[in-house]
Amino acid sequence: MNVWIAIAATAVGCYLVKLLGLLVPAGALERPLVRRLAALLPVALLAALTAQQTFSSGQHLVLDARGAGLAAAAVALMLRAPFLVIVAAAVLVTAGVRAMGG
Protein backbone atom coordinates (compact mmCIF):
# COMPACT_ATOMS: atom_id res chain seq x y z
CA MET A 1 0.00 0.00 0.00
CA ASN A 2 2.91 2.39 0.65
CA VAL A 3 3.91 2.20 -3.01
CA TRP A 4 0.50 3.46 -4.10
CA ILE A 5 0.70 6.34 -1.63
CA ALA A 6 4.10 7.29 -3.07
CA ILE A 7 2.72 7.09 -6.61
CA ALA A 8 -0.26 9.26 -5.70
CA ALA A 9 1.93 11.80 -3.90
CA THR A 10 4.28 11.96 -6.88
CA ALA A 11 1.37 12.44 -9.28
CA VAL A 12 -0.06 15.27 -7.15
CA GLY A 13 3.40 16.85 -6.89
CA CYS A 14 3.88 16.73 -10.67
CA TYR A 15 0.44 18.26 -11.21
CA LEU A 16 1.21 21.09 -8.77
CA VAL A 17 4.54 21.83 -10.48
CA LYS A 18 2.77 22.04 -13.85
CA LEU A 19 0.07 24.24 -12.33
CA LEU A 20 2.66 26.61 -10.86
CA GLY A 21 4.19 26.98 -14.31
CA LEU A 22 0.82 27.95 -15.75
CA LEU A 23 0.15 30.46 -12.98
CA VAL A 24 3.28 32.53 -13.71
CA PRO A 25 2.18 35.87 -15.18
CA ALA A 26 3.03 36.32 -18.88
CA GLY A 27 4.80 39.58 -18.12
CA ALA A 28 7.31 37.79 -15.91
CA LEU A 29 8.22 35.46 -18.77
CA GLU A 30 8.88 38.34 -21.17
CA ARG A 31 11.73 39.83 -19.15
CA PRO A 32 15.10 39.66 -20.94
CA LEU A 33 16.85 37.97 -18.01
CA VAL A 34 14.21 35.24 -17.80
CA ARG A 35 14.37 34.66 -21.57
CA ARG A 36 18.17 34.41 -21.48
CA LEU A 37 18.14 32.01 -18.54
CA ALA A 38 15.46 29.88 -20.20
CA ALA A 39 17.59 29.67 -23.34
CA LEU A 40 20.68 28.62 -21.36
CA LEU A 41 18.97 26.09 -19.09
CA PRO A 42 18.97 23.15 -21.57
CA VAL A 43 22.68 23.66 -22.29
CA ALA A 44 23.52 23.68 -18.58
CA LEU A 45 21.41 20.59 -17.97
CA LEU A 46 23.02 18.70 -20.84
CA ALA A 47 26.51 19.68 -19.64
CA ALA A 48 25.73 18.50 -16.11
CA LEU A 49 24.35 15.18 -17.34
CA THR A 50 27.37 14.68 -19.60
CA ALA A 51 29.78 15.37 -16.74
CA GLN A 52 27.90 13.07 -14.39
CA GLN A 53 27.86 10.21 -16.89
CA THR A 54 31.50 10.72 -17.87
CA PHE A 55 33.19 11.14 -14.52
CA SER A 56 31.17 8.97 -12.13
CA SER A 57 30.65 5.32 -11.44
CA GLY A 58 28.06 4.80 -8.76
CA GLN A 59 29.18 6.96 -5.85
CA HIS A 60 32.79 7.32 -7.01
CA LEU A 61 34.61 9.84 -9.16
CA VAL A 62 36.51 8.12 -11.99
CA LEU A 63 38.75 9.19 -14.82
CA ASP A 64 38.83 6.55 -17.52
CA ALA A 65 38.44 6.19 -21.29
CA ARG A 66 35.23 8.21 -21.24
CA GLY A 67 37.16 11.28 -20.10
CA ALA A 68 39.62 10.88 -22.96
CA GLY A 69 36.73 10.60 -25.41
CA LEU A 70 35.13 13.72 -24.01
CA ALA A 71 38.44 15.58 -24.30
CA ALA A 72 38.75 14.48 -27.94
CA ALA A 73 35.23 15.70 -28.61
CA ALA A 74 36.05 19.05 -26.97
CA VAL A 75 39.15 19.46 -29.15
CA ALA A 76 37.16 18.61 -32.29
CA LEU A 77 34.49 21.07 -31.21
CA MET A 78 37.06 23.84 -30.73
CA LEU A 79 38.36 23.09 -34.22
CA ARG A 80 34.78 23.60 -35.45
CA ALA A 81 34.49 20.10 -36.85
CA PRO A 82 31.08 18.86 -38.06
CA PHE A 83 28.93 17.07 -35.50
CA LEU A 84 29.51 13.60 -36.92
CA VAL A 85 33.28 14.15 -36.86
CA ILE A 86 33.05 15.20 -33.21
CA VAL A 87 31.11 12.06 -32.33
CA ALA A 88 33.48 9.87 -34.36
CA ALA A 89 36.52 11.39 -32.65
CA ALA A 90 35.04 10.72 -29.23
CA VAL A 91 34.14 7.14 -30.13
CA LEU A 92 37.51 6.36 -31.68
CA VAL A 93 39.54 7.84 -28.83
CA THR A 94 37.39 6.10 -26.21
CA ALA A 95 37.70 2.77 -28.02
CA GLY A 96 41.45 3.26 -28.49
CA VAL A 97 42.04 4.00 -24.81
CA ARG A 98 39.94 1.01 -23.78
CA ALA A 99 41.82 -1.22 -26.26
CA MET A 100 45.11 -0.12 -24.68
CA GLY A 101 43.77 -1.20 -21.29
CA GLY A 102 42.76 2.17 -19.93
C-alpha angles and dihedrals in degrees: 000000000000090000091058091049089052091048092049092047091050092049092050090047092051091048091051092050090052090047092051089054091054093048094058108110114250090234091062091055093052095062113114094233093052091048092050093048091047090052092050097044097082091050092051092047093050091048091050093049091048092051092047093050093044102045105032138072111183106308096341134091111233137181110201140130091311090065091052090050091050090050090051090050090050091052091048089048092052088051087055094240119171117269095255091051090052092052092045091051091052093048094047095047092046092049091045093052091047091048089054089054099260 
